[in-house]
């Protein structure tokens, strides 16, 4: 059997787990909004049209923040279309997804939904077809207490109290040629800086996210970040990262190494941020917002002529047990970089490459990827520990040599309890992981769950919604200061350890 080792010690701390790492994303795309979180005709809909079965799953998932309304959609969006009486709201062509947007669901509905879901809103402003003035108007409408035309309009629309939105994205993927109003790095950097300065005049308490590259394979990756930050470093609080992963041409080994690629991506962006800080002699330490990430089988997606439909079915990927292992590993990468990654949003929340699926007239259900997110959000508490496992490696076509085993751990300093997350990427062999836990004072294994290991192609469907779920592991033990656990081939594992306090 292959063997990996690691040491867990509370003295080696990365950072406190920021709860905003467990964010999600709701875009006006496909059936994420209409037919997802909002469906007035559904038997489970409340008086506001929100699906209660979806809301219950969102709470169970453990989502802490939700980014809205895009995504590519925001680069052509007029926020004013989605406020005020519904009967006065216009229908518009959505150029991003070649759909018709009815604006039945807008800003006020989103804020109400976030409050019922118990999540923090994160709003994006349109820097594609619009700019500084529209962004400032939206902020004034949302956050200014009263006494101006826009803040008084909000009160007239039903919310006397400000929405108090803290996090704001300055556009979306502005380097992408697919983006409405795409810009060069200099064009976007100047616009982002000026918009940031103006928005913070209105509300100095807000936190602003500048657009990084759309993904790490963009030809301008690295140069884009450096140029944008040359303009905006002193005015923004975060830089965004986006990444999607899929198994291509049967290359499962590279797909299982997706979190290894995510690690390199994050570390490259950190290096660029710190380079700009050094050049500017700045004492500020920019943090990152990984506000789009997931497994997405994008190679099979074609932007067909949708006939300007309302809420067409778009990228409703059906996730397998294999996908759940990779998603769990991607969350481990985010935790490992908790000292710099402060915000993360899995894209998207319902139906569109989502952990939750919903159909008209039927109960919503959990996709396989629901489980690693929910378990990590629930049990990754306290401090992320610096864990450097010693592991065999395997060769991949995309990433070179990748460790067979990945391990991340968190420890709650209030209880002393520790949660270990581990992945075995080997496709044929189990791995025995030996953890030195003497410094933790650990006395017992209290829970051992895993996903994958076999039947990797199985998925949850409307007909069989519970086919794939976490299974209870066996054999995890602590003996003489060593915690030993065996990881099945291609599996994601969570082991919870009790401190004995």
Secondary structure as UniProt FT lines:
FT   STRAND          2..7
FT   TURN            10..11
FT   STRAND          13..16
FT   HELIX           19..22
FT   STRAND          23..25
FT   TURN            30..31
FT   TURN            35..37
FT   TURN            40..41
FT   TURN            43..44
FT   TURN            47..48
FT   STRAND          50..51
FT   HELIX           52..61
FT   STRAND          65..68
FT   HELIX           72..76
FT   HELIX           79..82
FT   HELIX           86..88
FT   STRAND          92..94
FT   TURN            95..98
FT   STRAND          99..101
FT   HELIX           107..117
FT   STRAND          120..125
FT   HELIX           132..143
FT   HELIX           149..156
FT   TURN            157..158
FT   STRAND          167..170
FT   TURN            174..175
FT   TURN            177..178
FT   TURN            180..181
FT   HELIX           185..202
FT   TURN            204..205
FT   STRAND          207..210
FT   TURN            216..217
FT   TURN            219..222
FT   HELIX           223..232
FT   TURN            233..235
FT   STRAND          238..245
FT   TURN            249..250
FT   HELIX           252..256
FT   HELIX           258..280
FT   STRAND          287..295
FT   HELIX           298..300
FT   HELIX           321..336
FT   TURN            337..340
FT   STRAND          341..347
FT   STRAND          356..357
FT   TURN            360..361
FT   STRAND          365..366
FT   HELIX           369..379
FT   STRAND          383..385
FT   STRAND          393..396
FT   TURN            397..399
FT   STRAND          400..403
FT   STRAND          405..411
FT   TURN            413..415
FT   STRAND          418..424
FT   STRAND          431..436
FT   HELIX           438..440
FT   STRAND          444..452
FT   TURN            456..457
FT   TURN            465..466
FT   STRAND          471..472
FT   STRAND          477..479
FT   TURN            480..481
FT   STRAND          482..487
FT   STRAND          491..498
//
